[in-house]
Amino acid sequence: MEGKVESAMDLDGVIQEMYDSICFEEGQRPDWSRQSAIFAPGARMVRVTDDGVFEFDMETYRANLES
């Protein structure tokens, strides 16, 4: 992964890095260190489901996913 985030200078590259950091096989976990390198301080994640819209900062997103 090293060097990959630095090379993601265009919007498509940044979006691909974001998806790659949160997509994982069943039984595995997201790449939290990769997310830290991608998202700006204070970044927000939004989850939209049939139950509503949920907003998280990176710490609460991780806590919610890990629970």
N, C-alpha and C positions, 0 to 999 in steps of 0.2 A: 504494500500500500504506500510505502514511503515514496514521496515524489509525485504520487498520483494526484493528491489534493492540490499541490502547487501548480500542476499542469492544467487543472480544470478552470481555465480562465473565462470561458464563454458560458452563457446561461445554460445551454444544453449539457455541458460538462458538469456544471454545479448540480443541476437537477439529477443527472445520472449518478453522481457521487452520493447525493442524498438518498435516492432509492436504494442504491447498493448498500448503504450503511444501515438501513432499517428493514431490508428484506433478508430473511434467513429461513433455513429449513426447519421443519418441526423438530423440537427438542434442542435447538440451538438458540443463542441469544444474539441480539443486535451487536454490532461492533461499536461499543460506546466510545472508545478512544477515537475512532474515525469520525463519529458524530461531533465530538468536541473540536476536531480540526476543521470541520465543514461549516458549522453554524456559528454565527456571530454571537458575541456576548448579548444576553437578553433576548435571544431568538425565542419564538413561540411556535409550538406545534398545534395544529387543529385536527381533531378527529371528528368526522361527520358520520353518524350512524342513524338508524331508524329511531333510536332513543333520544337523539338530539345532537347538538354541537358542543364539543368539549375542547377547551383551550388549556394548554399546558406550557410551562417553561420547561427547559430541558431536564431539570431535576425531577419535577413532578411527572413528566412524561415517562421517565425511566422508572420511577417508583410505581406508577400506575401499571406499566407493562410487567414489572417484576412481581406484582402482587397476585 
